[in-house]
Amino acid sequence: MEHRSGFVNIIGKPNVGKSTLLNALVGEKMSIINNKPQTTRHRIFAIMNGPDFQIVFSDTPGLIQKPFYKMQTAMNKFAYSTFEDADLFLVVTDGGLPEEIPETALHKLKVTETPKLLIVNKADQLDDKAIENAIFEWEKEVKFNRTIIISALHKINTGLVLDAIINLLPQGPVYYPKDQITSHTERFFVSEIIRNNILSLYHQEIPYSTEVVVTSFKEEEEKNLVKIAAEIFVSRKTQKPILIGKGGSSIKKLGIHSRKEIEEFLDRRVYLELFVKVKEDWRDDEGMLKQFGYQ
């Protein structure tokens, strides 16, 4: 039996539904899903296995037209790095046109010989005219192997996407053990869960000014317990009291929501401690960006 394998990289503008599509395809909560844009900051790797195939999905940060911070420039670099190792591209749009992504990325899509699928997402929210126009404009610019109209949120036609992926994968080896579902650590996903709750519970600039670092992850097997400590960095002194809230009410709510999700993810009891630290303008601090894994 021939074995197919490859790296399937998902790209598109922010908030287009890339993470929702990834989670729908692999059946695991691998990537942050939130209605706020720019929720994915790193490349998220998820591995899907079958008897005769292995797909290594890569969800990337949304391509930002005009980066305002060095952090956003680094996020774009994560997205552009997909052009170096892709065996297949999923180009996701929600009815937007090719100019929604930076010109450099569009040019790379035009010239690459790597197979490409155009995924028109959020079909349940679009009328036929918007869908037809999006497909016409994208196919005018880029040669796709196939175009599929879906709703990742409602898992409409996601099975067609999976079938198309498998058919386009090259013959290849098993890159990861067949029981492995991601290349990331549990610490990484814990920090992502906490950050997602910050995105959900706070407003305006606060969610985009924070970074979460898990500083301690201690397992007590006999108690089926994990003790976790995490630091939440903010970029201004005025943001710290907002994150904490009056009498610690906001940080307590954040801790409760995050702990419940982490316990579900780890399938263990969790003791979670959160600490807030100020690092002025960390989004433009190359040293901090390197520490946070952006470089």
N, C-alpha and C positions, 0 to 999 in steps of 0.2 A: 504494500500500500504506500503510495507516494505521500509525503508529508509536506504541507505548505506552512510557511511562516514568514513573518515580516513585521516591520514597524509602520504602524498606521497613525499618521499625525493629523490632528484635528486643528484647523486654523479658521480664523474669522475675526470680525470686530468684537469689541467687548459686549457682553450681555446678549449674545446672539443665540445662546442655548448649547454651547459646546459641552459644558460640564453636564448638563441634563442629558445630552445625547450619550456621552461616555457612560454615565451611570445606568442609562436605559439599556445599553448594549451589554455591559458586563454584569449587570444585576447586583452591583455593590455600590455603596456610597463612597466612591473614590475621590470625588472632587466637590468642592464647595458649590452649592446651588443657592443662589440668592437673587432677589430682583434688583439689587444694586449692581451697577456696572463695575468692571475691573475687580471682580472677586477672586479670580484665579491669578496668582502672582508668580507661580513657579510651573515648570513642566511637571505634570502629574502622570506617572506611568502606571498603567493597569494592564494586567496580563489575562488573556482569555484563552482557555485551552479546550481542545477537542481531541478525539482519538487521532485525527489526521491533520490537525492544524494547531498553530499557536500564533495568536495576534498580540503584539505589544502595542497597546494604544498609548498615545501621548496627547494629553490635553494641555493646551498652551494658553498663556495670558492673551487676552484680546489685543489685536494689533492697534496701537494708539497712533493716531495721525500726527499729533504734535505733543511729544512728551514734555511735561512741565518740570518734572523732578528727575534726578539721576536714577531713582528707583524705577520710574516708568521707562527710561531708556534701557535699563537692565531687563525689564519685563519684555520689551520688544526684542532684545537679543535672544531671550529664551525662545520666543516665537520664531525668529529667523533661523535659529539653530536647527529647526525641523527640516530645513531644506538640505541639510547635510546628511541626514541618515534615514530619510523616508523611503519606504517601499511603496507607499500609497498615501495620497492626501485625501482627507475629507474637508472640503471647503464648505463651510456652513454659512448660510445667509438667512435672514428672517424677512426676506423680501426687499432688502437693500440692494444697492447697485455696486458694481466693481469699485467705484471711487470711494466706497466706505472703508477700504483698507489702504494703507500707504502705497504710493506708486512703486516703491522698491519691491514690496511683497508681490504686487500684481505682476510686475515684470518677471520676477522669479517664477511665478506660476505659469506665465506665458512660455518661457523658454525651457522649463524643465521637461524632461521626457518621462518623468515618474508618472504613473497612472493617477488619475484624479477623478473623484466623484463630487458632483455638485449636490449639496444637501440643502434643500429649501425647507427650513424649519418653521414652526409655529403656523402651519397651514390652517389650523383651526381658528386662527385670528385674522387670516388674510382672505381677501376676495380673489376670485379667479383672475381678474385683470392684473392685480398686483403680482400674483404668482407668475403669470405669463410674461409680464414685463421684466421681472427679475431674471427669469430663465433666459429670455431673449438677450438682455444686456450682458449677462455673464457669459453665455455661450458665444457671443460676438467677440469677446475679449480672450477667452481661454478655451482650449480644446479639452473637453471632459469625456471620459469613457462612458459615463452615464449620469443622468440627473434623476434624483429621487425626491419626491415631495413627502414630507413627514410632519408629525407632531411628536417631538421627543418626550414632552411632558406626559402625553397620553399614550405613548408607545405605539403610535399609528405609523405603520410601514417601517418601523425600526428593524423588523425581521428581514425586509427587503434589503436594507442597508447591510446587514450582517452577511446575507447571501452574496451580495455583490462584492463585499470585501474578500470573502474566502475565495471566490472565483478569480479575483485579480491578484491574489497573493502568489509570489513565486515559490517554487519548490525550495525548501530550506530546512535547516536543522532545528532542534529544540534548543532555544536560547536560555531558557530558565526551567527549573524543575516544574513538572506538570501540576504540582499542587500549590505552586506559588502564584499569588494574585496581584502582587505589586512589588516594585523594587524599593519602596519607601519604608521607613521604620514606623513603629507604633508611635514614637514621639512626634514624628512629623504629622501624623493624622490627628493626634491629640491637639497639637497647636492649631491645626486647621479647624477643628471643631470649636475651639475657643474663639478663634477669629471669626468664624461664621456667626457665632452668637453675638459677638460685638457688632457685626454688620446688621444683625436683626434687631438688636435692642437699643442701639444708639443711632443718632441722627447727624445730619450735616457733615462736618469735616471729621468728626471723631473716628468713625470706622476706617477712614483712609489714612489717618495719622498714627495708627497703631500697628505694632508688630508683636507677635507672641513667640516667646522662647521657652521651651520646657527645660528647666534647669535640673530637675530631679525626677527620676522614674524608678521607684523602688518596689519590687514585687515581694509580697509576703505570701508564699504559696500555701502555707498551712492555714492561713486565714482567708484565702481566696481574695486577697486585697492588694491594691496597687496604690501607693502613696505618691502623688504627683505634685510638684511645685512648678509654677509657671510665672514668668515675668512678662508683663504687658508694658511695652515701651510706647510712650506718646512723644510728640514732637514739640509740645509747648507746655510750660508750667500751668497755664490756665486750663489745660485739658485734663490734668490729673484729678482735680476735685469733681469734674463732671463725670469722669469714668467711675470714681468711687461713689459719688452720690451722697446725699444728706445722711449722716450717721452710718455710712457704708451700705446704704440700701441698694444702690445700683450694682456695686461689685458683688454683693451677696446674691442678687437675682441672677447675675451673669454666672456666678459659681454654681448655683443650683441647676440652671439650664444646661450648662456645660457638663457638669458631673453626670447628669442623667444620660446624656448622649454618649459620653465616654464609657460609662458602664455598659451601655448597650453595645458599643463598638468592641470593647475588650471582653465582654461577657464575664466581668468580674466586678466586685465592689471597688469603689474608688474613693479615696480621701484626697480632695483637691484643695490646694492653697494657691491663691492668686496674689501677686504683688505688682504694684504699678510703679514704674520708673520713668523719669523724664530724661530724654536725650534730645536736646534742642536740634531741630532740623535734621533728624537722622536720615530722612529720605534723600538728602543731598550730601550725606557724609559717606565717603567711599569706604572708610574703615568699618563703619557700622553696617553698611550694605554687604561688605564681604563677610562680616560676622554673621549676618542673617541669611547668608547663602545666595545673595544676588550676583556675586561675582566669583 
